[in-house]
């Protein structure tokens, strides 16, 4: 949950400065020190979640205990919800919340910091800061750019802009690639770990979904990156599961540029999307590495299209 009083949690206000192990942020009050108040259940009515901490079982049971997880894009709608859920999960010992915003105020076991995905040096410094506390069990890249071309009817290609396309690739594909480059070496050597990035199912619906060109193309590049990373990790004998995760249409400011193209899809809250994505990560195994999984666990994207097309059509 967000911290609103004057006693700020430890931060990495700029990851270049890092943080010191054993600082006040390391003195985390154990969850069993709190007595749950039945009246504190959140608006969802979920008996496993109360404001400020979880009383139910972990959503990450396949990972073990004392987990250290990284969320990049922690100031966005989905990113903030992910941090809140992970902060409250009893299996999570530390959450590292990174964003371009320098005004993150999470509490509890969360350390926040600044990162700019358009600058590799910034990503590298963030990874070095996290490494001071040891290995990690997962990274979720919850960033995205959804610039829509101007309204040219069916002639949307006339609105294609090089700068806008470069920005889409920088945020949607190159940024996650840099995060993978610098954070994958920090993954635990033994046991399950995961690298996940917010993806989209638009590539799988390329014949009937007129998504913005820059957005679709950059998300296709991300899907290719996820597949390539999974091959590399398997070849290296690493147990890290590499996934694209599709949250569905989520009611955040990000969706505004895509709302026209999501006509007919159910609109989810950020809390619902975060809960479902965490469950997907828990259920995913090495056999899923390289795929894009939707909020309900189904395979989306190119792999889903090939499966529905049949082996002969897919091979062609």
N, C-alpha and C positions, 0 to 999 in steps of 0.2 A: 504494500500500500504506500501511498505517497506520504512523505514526511513534511508536515506543515509547521512544526515549531522551530525555534531558533537553534536547537541542537542538531546541526546538520550531520548526516552520516559521512563517513570517509568518502572522499571523491578522488577521482583522477581528473581534476579540472582540465588539465591538459596531459594526455598520456605521456608526453615527453618528460614530465616530472616524475612519472611513476608513483609508486606508493611503497611504503615500508611494511614488510610482514611484522606482526606484533604490534601494529599501531592500534588505536582505539577500535578500529573497524574489526580487528580480530577478536575482540571481546564480545562474542555473540551470546545473548541470553538464550539458553536452550528452550525449545518450544514447550517442554513439559513443565517449565516454570510458570506457565500461564494456566489459569483455570478458565475453561471455556464457559461463556455465558450463553445459554440456549437462545436468549433474545437477540444475540448478535448475528444470527444467520443473515447472509446477504439477501438481496432482493430476489435472487434466483430460487431461493428456498432449498438449495443444495445442502443437505445435512453434513456434507463432508467439507464445507467451506464456510468459515466465519470470517468476519472482517479482521484482517491482520494476520491470520494464520489458518492452516488447515488442521482439522481434527481427524479427518478420514485418512485412508491409506494413500500412499504416494501414487501419483499418476505415472511415475517412471520406474516401475518395479523391475523391469528387465535390465536396469543399469546398475543396481546395487545401491549403496549408501554413500554419504559424504560426497555428493556430487558437486562439481565445479563447472558451471555452464556460462557461456558467453552469449549475449544478445546484442547484435549490431543493428542499429535502427530503433533504439529503445524509446525515442520520443514520438514515434508514430503511433497510430491507433492500435494496430496489432502488436507492435513491439512493446508498447507500454503494458498491454494486457498480458503478454507473455512474461514480462518481468514480474508483474504482480502475482501471477499464478506460480511461477517458479520460486519466488520469494517465500510463498506460503507452503510449498511442498516440503514435507518432513524429511525427504531423502536428500534435499539440496542444502549443501553447506555454504555455498557462495554463488552469487550471480554477479557477473561483470556486465554492466549495462553501458553500451557505447552509443553515441549519437553525435551528429554535427552540432546539436544544441549544447551549449555550456550551462544550461539551467535545468539539469535533471536533479530531482530531489526524491530519491527513493530511500526507504529506511531499511531496518532489519539487517539481513545478511547481504545486502546489495552494495557494491562499489560501482559508482558511475564515472564515466570519463568521456572525453572528447575524441572523436575520430572523424577524419574527412576521407571518404572512400575515393575521392578524385586525386588523392596524394598518397603514393605508396609509402613515403617516409612516415606519414601519420599512422598508417595501418601497422607498419613495422614497429613503431614506438608503442602502440597499444598492445601488441603481442608481447613485446619485451616486458611491459609492465605486468601483464597477467602472469608471465612465466616466473616472476619473482615468488609467486605462491605455489608453484609446482604445476603438475600436469592438469589437463582439463578433460571433461567427459563429453563435451559437445559445444557446438557453435550453431546459432540460428541467425541467418542474415535476413532481417525483416525490413529491407529497404526496397524502394521501387520508384520508378518515374513513369508516368502515364500521360505524356503529352499527346493530345489529340490534334490531328491536322484540321485546318480550317474547313468550314463547310463548302465543299465544291461538288456536292452531290456525288455522282458516281465517278467524278474526275478528281478524286482525292489526291492522286499522284501529283497534281499541279501544285499542291500545298506542301510537298515534301521540302524539308529544310535541312541543310547539312549540319548546322549547329545543333538543331533540336535532335537530330538522329545521333549525333556524337554524344550528346548528353544522355540520351536513353541508353546507349551502349555503355557509357561510363558507369551509370548507376546500376543498371539491371544486369550487366554481364561482367564488365571489367572489375568493378568494385568487389563483387563476390569472389572473383578469381584471385584478387589480391588478398582478400581475407583468407581464402583457402591456402594460398602460398605461405602465409606467415603464421597461421593458427593450426594447420594440420600437424606440423611437427610437435605441437604441444599436447596432442591427444595421448591419453593413457596407452601404454604398450599392451597391457593385459585387460581383458574385459571389453564390453561394448562401449563404443563411442559413436557420435553422429555428427555429420556436417550437413546442414540443411539450409536451403535458400528459398525464399518465397518465389514460386513459379506461377505458371498460368496454364490453363487447358486450351488456350486459343489456337495453339499450333495443331492440336488434334482436331480442331473444328475449322481448319483453314478454308474448306470449300464453302462453308455457309455462315461464317462469322466475320463481318467486315470490321475487324479491330483496327485501331490506328497502326499504320505501317511500321513506324519506328518502334512502337511498343512490341508488336508481334515479332519483329525481326530480332530485337534485343533479347526477348524472352526465349526465342529459338536458340540464340547463341548461348544463353544460360543453360538450356537443356543439353546442348552439346557439351558444355563444360562439365556438367554434373556426370554425364555418361563417361567422359574421358577421365575424370578424377576417379570414378569408381573402378575403372580398368586399372589405373595406376596403383590404387590402394590394394586391390586384389593381388596384383603382380608382386607387390612388396610384402605380401603376407600380413597386411594390416587389417584389423577387425573393424575399422571405422566404416560405418554405413553412410553413404553419400546420397542425398536425396534432394529432389525438388519437391516442395510441398505447396499445394494449391488450397488456399483457405476458402474458396468460393467468393461470392460477391459480398464484401463486408462494408457495412455502413460507416465509413470514415471519410474524411476529406479527400483521400486518395482516389476514391471511386468516382468522384465528380466527372473527371475526364472520360470515364469508361461507362457511365451510367446508361447512356444511349445504347451501348453495345451489349449491356447485360440485361436487356429487356426480357422479362419472363423468368429470370432466375430469382430464386429466393434470396432475400437480403438478410445477412447474418449480423449480429452484434460482434464487436471486437472480442468481448469476453467469450462468446460461444466459439468463435474461430480459434482463439488461443487454446481453449480447453481441448477442442478437437485435434488441433495440430500436435499438441503435446502427447495426446493419446496415440496418434499416428506414429510419432517418433518412438514411443514405447513399444508398439507392436511391430515395428519394422525390423527386419533381420537382414543378414548379409545377402540373401536371395533378392532383396528389393533394391540393393545398392545400384545406383545409376538411373533409377526410375523417377517419375514424378507421381506422387501420390496425392490424392484429393483429401479433403477434410473427413470424408467417410471411409478412407482407406482404399478406395478404388484407384486403379491405375489410369492416368489421363495422359494426354499428349500423344506423341508419335507412337509409342509402344501400344497404347490402347487402340489407335487407329489401325495399326498393323494387325493386331489380334482380331479385330472385328472384320477386317478385309479378307482374312484367310491367308494361308501360307503362299498360295500361288500369286495372289494379287500383291502381297507384301514383298515377295521376292522380285516381282517385276519392277 
